[in-house]
Amino acid sequence: MSEQEMARAAVVDGPAHAPSPEGSRGGRSRRNLFNGSMGRNIGLVLALVVLCVVGYATAGENFASVNNVLTILRMAAVIGVLSIGMTFVITGGGIDLSVGSVMGLATVWASTLATQTMAENTHWIVMVGVALAVGTVCGLINGVLIAYGKVVAFMATLAMMVGARGLAEMISNRQTQRVRVDEFLDFFRADLIGVPVLVWMFAIVAVAGWFLLNRTTFGRRTVAVGGNPEAARLAGIKVKRHTVYLYGLVGLTAGIAAVMMLARTTAGASTNGLFYELDVIAAVVVGGTLLVGGRGTIVGTVLGVLIFTTLTNVFTQNNMSSSAQNVAKGVIIVVAVLLQQRFASRTRSD
């Protein structure tokens, strides 16, 4: 078997294992169950439950009310959509520091006088199209610089973070641009079966992301590229092109998040999405996606977003300072990274 055929088999079928006795195979299956994605997700669910118990114990009925639950979900929606896109990029072995700035730029561009006038004369979908286009183009620029320009992902996206924020300030003249297309606001601020449309959008993006990552060739190629780019190349995957697609995808989710931000705040501003990239990366890492690539989980990302959003809500309910919130988030991130290293070393030893 040639080197290319062996690499292709490894990517498609996974690494081959020698046959083992039934008892050891059963023990290894149970160990993998708790050390694998299911075990990590169970741990995240337990952490979320503990936060909810603490919230109820400290804030009482206010925390458990339907209105507060919907508030948590609304807060999670925008960060959640960005986190879904980031999961793909990190799984593919990359990083994107520009998602917050790109989202801010998309909100500004979609709420300019020219865009809104066109939307009023035609249809509010124009604003959505502009936001999605701006986000996707920015993502593709990142991808081309990284894949074909051979610029380190950290530096390329850092440049986009600064550049996109600066362009947003230039377009808006550092002024807040009010959304005055009522049909746009009526649609995205409505409720469906008692649940805000923004929450439904987060759920749809999460389901689509899960399907794309776990049930399609695109998802398998993403994992392969993040795990071993050279083996993926030998298996016939066009690694550079796939990298561009990944950054285009995270740019698209930034555009979707921009639409949601416009609906939630009714304004486009260059400050929208400020420091969101930190919350997004933290949620993805806490959710169980490896920073070095090769493993990603959409379910874990959703749980990570909910954990951070619930934590913020609990602190707010108890009138605790934002400084205390940041300290708590920092501790959670450090613990998550340490656990990742532990699971990674245990997997290598097995």
DOMARLO-467409 format. One record per residue (C-alpha): residue in one letter; x, y, z. Coordinates in steps of 0.1 Angstrom, whole numbers. Example, Ala and Ser with C-alpha at 12.3 -4.5 7.8 and 13.67 -1.06 7.14 Angstrom:
// DOMARLO-467409
ATOM   residuo      xx      yy      zz
ATOM         a     123     -45      78
ATOM         s     137     -11      71
***
This chain:
// DOMARLO-467409
ATOM   residuo      xx      yy      zz
ATOM         m       0       0       0
ATOM         s      14      34     -10
ATOM         e      19      63      14
ATOM         q     -10      82      -1
ATOM         e     -33      52       3
ATOM         m     -23      46      39
ATOM         a     -29      83      47
ATOM         r     -63      82      30
ATOM         a     -73      52      50
ATOM         a     -62      68      83
ATOM         v     -83      99      75
ATOM         v    -114      81      64
ATOM         d    -115      51      86
ATOM         g     -94      63     116
ATOM         p     -63      46     130
ATOM         a     -63       9     130
ATOM         h     -61     -10     163
ATOM         a     -49     -45     169
ATOM         p     -77     -69     180
ATOM         s     -79     -72     218
ATOM         p     -96     -97     241
ATOM         e    -133     -90     249
ATOM         g    -127     -81     285
ATOM         s    -100     -55     278
ATOM         r    -121     -41     249
ATOM         g    -150     -37     272
ATOM         g    -129     -20     298
ATOM         r    -114       3     272
ATOM         s    -148      12     259
ATOM         r    -160      22     293
ATOM         r    -129      42     299
ATOM         n    -132      59     266
ATOM         l    -169      66     273
ATOM         f    -160      87     304
ATOM         n    -128     102     290
ATOM         g    -144     109     256
ATOM         s    -169     135     244
ATOM         m    -198     120     264
ATOM         g    -179     122     297
ATOM         r    -168     158     290
ATOM         n    -204     168     281
ATOM         i    -217     152     313
ATOM         g    -192     172     333
ATOM         l    -203     204     315
ATOM         v    -239     196     322
ATOM         l    -231     190     359
ATOM         a    -212     223     360
ATOM         l    -242     241     345
ATOM         v    -266     225     370
ATOM         v    -244     235     399
ATOM         l    -244     271     386
ATOM         c    -282     270     384
ATOM         v    -285     257     419
ATOM         v    -262     284     432
ATOM         g    -282     310     412
ATOM         y    -315     298     427
ATOM         a    -300     296     462
ATOM         t    -287     331     461
ATOM         a    -312     350     439
ATOM         g    -343     329     446
ATOM         e    -374     331     423
ATOM         n    -359     359     402
ATOM         f    -333     335     388
ATOM         a    -357     307     381
ATOM         s    -383     329     364
ATOM         v    -392     323     328
ATOM         n    -382     359     319
ATOM         n    -347     354     334
ATOM         v    -342     321     316
ATOM         l    -351     338     283
ATOM         t    -328     366     292
ATOM         i    -299     341     296
ATOM         l    -307     325     263
ATOM         r    -309     359     245
ATOM         m    -275     368     260
ATOM         a    -261     334     248
ATOM         a    -275     337     213
ATOM         v    -250     361     197
ATOM         i    -219     347     215
ATOM         g    -232     312     207
ATOM         v    -234     318     170
ATOM         l    -199     332     169
ATOM         s    -187     302     189
ATOM         i    -201     277     165
ATOM         g    -180     292     137
ATOM         m    -150     294     160
ATOM         t    -153     257     168
ATOM         f    -147     248     132
ATOM         v    -116     271     129
ATOM         i    -100     258     161
ATOM         t    -109     222     152
ATOM         g     -91     228     119
ATOM         g     -60     239     138
ATOM         g     -65     277     134
ATOM         i     -76     306     155
ATOM         d     -95     338     148
ATOM         l     -91     369     169
ATOM         s    -111     391     146
ATOM         v    -147     377     150
ATOM         g    -158     405     174
ATOM         s    -144     433     152
ATOM         v    -158     417     120
ATOM         m    -192     415     136
ATOM         g    -190     451     147
ATOM         l    -180     461     111
ATOM         a    -209     441      97
ATOM         t    -234     459     120
ATOM         v    -221     493     109
ATOM         w    -221     485      72
ATOM         a    -256     470      74
ATOM         s    -270     500      92
ATOM         t    -256     528      71
ATOM         l    -280     553      56
ATOM         a    -275     539      21
ATOM         t    -281     503      31
ATOM         q    -312     512      52
ATOM         t    -326     534      24
ATOM         m    -322     505      -1
ATOM         a    -339     482      24
ATOM         e    -368     506      29
ATOM         n    -372     508      -9
ATOM         t    -370     471     -15
ATOM         h    -369     446      14
ATOM         w    -352     444      48
ATOM         i    -334     413      36
ATOM         v    -309     437      20
ATOM         m    -296     445      55
ATOM         v    -292     408      62
ATOM         g    -274     402      29
ATOM         v    -250     431      35
ATOM         a    -241     418      70
ATOM         l    -236     383      58
ATOM         a    -215     395      28
ATOM         v    -192     417      50
ATOM         g    -186     389      75
ATOM         t    -179     363      49
ATOM         v    -156     385      28
ATOM         c    -136     394      59
ATOM         g    -133     357      68
ATOM         l    -122     348      33
ATOM         i     -95     375      34
ATOM         n     -82     359      66
ATOM         g     -83     325      51
ATOM         v     -64     335      19
ATOM         l     -37     353      40
ATOM         i     -32     323      62
ATOM         a     -35     295      36
ATOM         y     -18     311       6
ATOM         g       0     341      21
ATOM         k      15     318      48
ATOM         v       8     344      75
ATOM         v       5     329     110
ATOM         a     -32     328     119
ATOM         f     -26     347     151
ATOM         m     -11     376     132
ATOM         a     -34     376     103
ATOM         t     -65     377     124
ATOM         l     -50     402     148
ATOM         a     -45     425     118
ATOM         m     -81     420     107
ATOM         m     -93     427     143
ATOM         v     -76     461     143
ATOM         g     -84     469     106
ATOM         a    -120     459     108
ATOM         r    -125     480     140
ATOM         g    -108     509     124
ATOM         l    -129     507      92
ATOM         a    -161     505     113
ATOM         e    -151     537     130
ATOM         m    -144     554      97
ATOM         i    -177     544      82
ATOM         s    -198     554     112
ATOM         n    -176     584     121
ATOM         r    -176     568     156
ATOM         q    -214     575     158
ATOM         t    -241     550     167
ATOM         q    -264     543     137
ATOM         r    -300     536     147
ATOM         v    -319     509     128
ATOM         r    -350     525     115
ATOM         v    -363     497      92
ATOM         d    -393     486     113
ATOM         e    -399     455      94
ATOM         f    -364     442     101
ATOM         l    -369     449     138
ATOM         d    -404     434     139
ATOM         f    -392     402     124
ATOM         f    -360     396     145
ATOM         r    -374     409     178
ATOM         a    -406     387     176
ATOM         d    -413     355     196
ATOM         l    -421     321     181
ATOM         i    -440     298     205
ATOM         g    -430     321     233
ATOM         v    -393     319     225
ATOM         p    -374     348     209
ATOM         v    -364     345     172
ATOM         l    -328     352     182
ATOM         v    -328     321     204
ATOM         w    -343     300     175
ATOM         m    -315     314     152
ATOM         f    -289     302     177
ATOM         a    -305     268     179
ATOM         i    -307     265     141
ATOM         v    -270     275     137
ATOM         a    -260     250     164
ATOM         v    -279     221     148
ATOM         a    -265     229     114
ATOM         g    -230     232     128
ATOM         w    -234     198     146
ATOM         f    -246     182     114
ATOM         l    -218     198      93
ATOM         l    -191     187     117
ATOM         n    -203     152     126
ATOM         r    -222     140      95
ATOM         t    -205     154      65
ATOM         t    -172     150      46
ATOM         f    -165     187      53
ATOM         g    -165     179      91
ATOM         r    -142     149      87
ATOM         r    -118     169      66
ATOM         t    -118     197      92
ATOM         v    -108     172     119
ATOM         a     -82     156      96
ATOM         v     -67     190      87
ATOM         g     -65     200     124
ATOM         g     -51     167     136
ATOM         n     -24     163     109
ATOM         p     -23     186      79
ATOM         e       4     166      61
ATOM         a     -15     133      64
ATOM         a     -47     152      52
ATOM         r     -27     165      22
ATOM         l     -15     130      14
ATOM         a     -50     117      17
ATOM         g     -61     141     -11
ATOM         i     -76     169       9
ATOM         k     -68     203      -5
ATOM         v     -57     217      29
ATOM         k     -52     253      18
ATOM         r     -86     255       1
ATOM         h    -102     239      31
ATOM         t     -86     264      54
ATOM         v    -100     293      34
ATOM         y    -135     276      37
ATOM         l    -131     274      74
ATOM         y    -123     311      78
ATOM         g    -151     320      54
ATOM         l    -175     299      76
ATOM         v    -165     318     108
ATOM         g    -169     350      89
ATOM         l    -204     340      79
ATOM         t    -213     333     115
ATOM         a    -200     367     124
ATOM         g    -224     381      98
ATOM         i    -253     362     113
ATOM         a    -243     374     148
ATOM         a    -242     410     134
ATOM         v    -278     407     123
ATOM         m    -288     394     157
ATOM         m    -269     422     174
ATOM         l    -287     448     152
ATOM         a    -320     433     163
ATOM         r    -311     431     200
ATOM         t    -296     466     203
ATOM         t    -314     484     174
ATOM         a    -281     501     165
ATOM         g    -250     496     145
ATOM         a    -218     508     162
ATOM         s    -181     503     159
ATOM         t    -180     492     195
ATOM         n    -203     462     189
ATOM         g    -185     430     196
ATOM         l    -157     446     215
ATOM         f    -136     418     232
ATOM         y    -162     392     221
ATOM         e    -134     371     206
ATOM         l    -121     364     242
ATOM         d    -155     351     253
ATOM         v    -159     331     222
ATOM         i    -126     313     224
ATOM         a    -131     307     261
ATOM         a    -165     291     255
ATOM         v    -151     269     228
ATOM         v    -121     257     249
ATOM         v    -142     251     280
ATOM         g    -166     231     258
ATOM         g    -139     206     250
ATOM         t    -125     217     216
ATOM         l     -87     212     216
ATOM         l     -68     244     210
ATOM         v     -42     225     190
ATOM         g     -69     212     166
ATOM         g     -80     178     156
ATOM         r    -110     176     180
ATOM         g    -141     197     182
ATOM         t    -176     194     197
ATOM         i    -206     216     189
ATOM         v    -225     203     219
ATOM         g    -197     211     242
ATOM         t    -194     246     227
ATOM         v    -231     252     233
ATOM         l    -227     241     269
ATOM         g    -197     263     273
ATOM         v    -216     293     261
ATOM         l    -245     286     285
ATOM         i    -221     281     314
ATOM         f    -205     315     309
ATOM         t    -238     333     302
ATOM         t    -254     317     333
ATOM         l    -223     326     354
ATOM         t    -227     363     343
ATOM         n    -264     362     351
ATOM         v    -258     348     386
ATOM         f    -232     375     393
ATOM         t    -255     402     380
ATOM         q    -284     389     401
ATOM         n    -262     391     431
ATOM         n    -249     426     423
ATOM         m    -213     414     420
ATOM         s    -188     434     401
ATOM         s    -176     427     366
ATOM         s    -141     423     380
ATOM         a    -152     393     400
ATOM         q    -169     379     369
ATOM         n    -136     382     350
ATOM         v    -117     365     378
ATOM         a    -142     336     378
ATOM         k    -140     333     340
ATOM         g    -102     332     342
ATOM         v    -102     304     367
ATOM         i    -127     284     346
ATOM         i    -105     288     315
ATOM         v     -73     277     333
ATOM         v     -91     247     348
ATOM         a    -105     238     313
ATOM         v     -70     240     297
ATOM         l     -55     219     325
ATOM         l     -82     192     320
ATOM         q     -76     192     283
ATOM         q     -39     186     289
ATOM         r     -47     158     313
ATOM         f     -71     141     289
ATOM         a     -47     145     260
ATOM         s     -19     128     280
ATOM         r     -41     100     291
ATOM         t     -53      94     255
ATOM         r     -17      92     243
ATOM         s      -8      67     271
ATOM         d     -38      45     262
***
